[in-house]
Amino acid sequence: MSRDQVVGGSLLLVSVAVILVYLWLVFFTVYDILLLKLTGSVAVIGVFGILGWIGYTLATTPPPKPIEEIEKELEEELKKLEDEKEIKEEGKEEEGGSS
């Protein structure tokens, strides 16, 4: 049996045990209302905490550059590289011509 199968089986057993204990606490003990309040609170805090985090991220992240601006920058960089290449080629021609 592989390690992943052992971990998977363990997770399954723990999950079933937690479900059974939870159901027993809710239906057969005096802690039923407290447990339901706690469960509801954790669920609401979790969901709205994630939504708040998403909202914060959207509010604080700068918008991406427009595609036209990126294309313009790429064209400028390409032109610089072509100019540098031409200068190097001219320098090689001058060296070769003087010998």
PASE-797689 format. One line per 4 residues: for each residue x, y, z of N, C-alpha, C. Coordinates in steps of 0.2 Angstrom, whole numbers, plus 5000, padded with zeros to 4 digits. Each point is the difference from the previous one (the first is absolute). Example, Ala and Ser with C-alpha at 12.3 -4.5 7.8 and 13.67 -1.06 7.14 Angstrom:
2
5066,4972,5039,4996,5006,5000,5004,5006,5000 | 4998,5005,4996,5004,5006,5001,4996,5005,5003
This chain:
99
5004,4994,5000,4996,5006,5000,5005,5006,5000 | 4998,5005,4996,5004,5006,4999,4999,5005,5006 | 5004,5005,5001,4999,5005,5005,4994,5004,4999 | 4999,5001,4994,4994,5004,4998,4993,4997,5002
5000,4993,4999,4994,4996,5002,4999,5000,5007 | 5006,5000,5004,4999,5000,5007,4998,5007,5003 | 5002,5005,4997,4998,5007,5002,4993,5001,4998 | 4998,4997,4994,4993,5001,4998,4995,4996,5004
5002,4994,5002,4996,4996,5004,4999,5003,5007 | 5006,5003,5003,5000,5003,5006,4995,5006,5000 | 5000,5004,4995,4996,5006,4999,4993,4998,5000 | 4998,4995,4997,4993,4997,4999,4998,4998,5007
5004,4996,5004,4998,4998,5006,4999,5006,5005 | 5005,5005,5000,4999,5005,5004,4994,5004,4999 | 4998,5001,4993,4995,5004,4998,4993,4997,5003 | 5000,4993,4999,4994,4997,5002,4999,5000,5008
5005,5000,5003,5000,5000,5008,4998,5007,5002 | 5002,5005,4996,4999,5007,5002,4992,5001,4999 | 4998,4998,4994,4993,5000,4998,4995,4997,5006 | 5002,4994,5002,4996,4996,5005,5000,5004,5006
5006,5002,5003,5000,5004,5006,4996,5006,5000 | 5001,5004,4994,4996,5006,4999,4992,4999,5001 | 4998,4994,4996,4993,4999,5000,4998,4998,5007 | 5004,4996,5004,4998,4998,5007,5000,5006,5004
5005,5005,4999,4999,5006,5004,4994,5004,4999 | 4998,5001,4994,4994,5004,4998,4994,4997,5002 | 4999,4993,4999,4994,4997,5002,4999,4997,5007 | 5005,4998,5003,5000,4996,5006,5003,5004,5006
5002,5006,5000,5003,5003,5006,4996,5007,5001 | 5002,5003,5006,4997,5007,5001,5004,5005,4997 | 5005,4999,4996,5004,5005,4996,4998,5001,4993 | 4994,4998,4999,4998,5000,4993,4999,5007,4997
4997,5005,5004,4999,5007,4998,5007,5003,4999 | 5004,4999,5005,5007,5003,5000,5004,4998,4994 | 5000,4993,4999,5003,4997,4994,4998,5003,4994 | 4993,5001,4999,4997,5002,4994,5002,5008,4999
5000,5004,5005,5002,5007,5000,5008,5000,4998 | 5004,4996,5003,5007,5000,4998,5001,4998,4993 | 4997,4995,4998,5000,4998,4993,4998,5005,4995 | 4994,5003,5001,4998,5005,4996,5005,5006,5000
5002,5002,5006,5005,5006,5000,5006,4998,4996 | 5003,4994,5001,5006,4999,4996,4999,5000,4992 | 4994,4997,4998,4998,5000,4993,5000,5007,4998 | 4996,5005,5003,4999,5006,4998,5007,5004,5000
5004,4999,5005,5006,5004,5000,5005,4997,4995 | 5000,4994,4998,5004,4997,4995,4998,5003,4993 | 4994,5000,4999,4997,5002,4993,5001,5007,4999 | 4998,5004,5005,5001,5007,4999,5007,5003,5001
5004,4996,5004,5007,5001,5000,5004,5000,4993 | 4998,4994,4997,5003,4999,4993,4997,5006,4995 | 4994,5001,5001,4997,5006,4995,5003,5006,5002 | 5002,5002,5006,5003,5006,5002,5007,5000,4997
5004,4994,5001,5006,5000,4997,5001,5001,4993 | 4995,4997,4996,4999,5001,4993,4999,5008,4998 | 4996,5003,5004,4998,5007,4999,5006,5004,5002 | 5004,4999,5005,5006,5003,5001,5005,5000,4995
5001,4994,4997,5005,4999,4995,4998,5003,4994 | 4993,5000,4998,4998,5004,4994,5001,5007,5001 | 4999,5003,5006,5000,5007,5001,5007,5003,5000 | 5005,4995,5002,5007,5003,5001,5004,4998,4995
4998,4996,4995,5004,4998,4994,4999,5005,4995 | 5006,5003,4997,4999,5004,4994,4997,4997,4994 | 4997,5003,4996,4997,4997,4994,5006,4999,4995 | 4999,4994,4996,5005,4999,4995,5001,5005,4995
5006,5001,4997,5001,5004,4994,4995,4998,4994 | 4998,5005,4996,4996,4999,4994,5005,4996,4995 | 4997,4996,4996,5004,4996,4995,5004,5005,4996 | 4997,5005,4998,5003,5005,4995,5006,5003,5003
5000,5001,5006,5006,5003,5004,5006,4995,5000 | 4998,4994,5001,5005,4994,5000,5003,4999,4993 | 4996,5000,4995,5002,5000,4993,5005,5005,4999 | 4998,5006,5002,5004,5006,4998,5007,4999,5003
5000,4998,5007,5007,4999,5003,5004,4994,4997 | 4996,4995,4998,5004,4995,4996,5003,5002,4994 | 4996,5004,4996,5003,5003,4994,5006,5004,5001 | 5000,5004,5005,5005,5005,5002,5006,4996,5001
5000,4994,5004,5005,4996,5002,5003,4996,4994 | 4996,4998,4996,5002,4997,4994,5004,5004,4995 | 4998,5007,5000,5003,5005,4996,5007,5001,5003 | 5000,5000,5006,5007,5002,5004,5005,4994,4998
4997,4994,5000,5004,4994,4999,5003,5000,4993 | 4995,5002,4995,5002,5000,4993,5005,5005,4999 | 5000,5006,5003,5005,5005,4999,5006,4998,5003 | 5000,4997,5006,5007,4997,5003,5003,4995,4995
4996,4996,4997,5002,4995,4995,5004,5003,4994 | 4996,5005,4998,5003,5004,4994,5007,5003,5002 | 5000,5003,5005,5006,5004,5003,5006,4995,5000 | 4998,4994,5003,5006,4995,5001,5002,4997,4993
4995,4999,4995,5002,4998,4993,5004,5005,4997 | 4998,5007,5001,5004,5005,4996,5007,5000,5003 | 5001,4999,5007,5007,5000,5003,5004,4994,4997 | 4997,4994,4999,5003,4994,4997,5002,5002,4993
4996,5003,4996,5002,5001,4993,5006,5005,5000 | 5000,5005,5004,5005,5005,5000,5007,4997,5002 | 5000,4995,5005,5006,4996,5002,5002,4996,4994 | 4995,4997,4997,5002,4995,4994,5003,5004,4994
4997,5006,4999,5002,5004,4994,5007,5003,5001 | 5002,5002,5006,5007,5003,5001,5005,4995,4999 | 5000,4994,5001,5005,4995,5000,5003,4999,4993
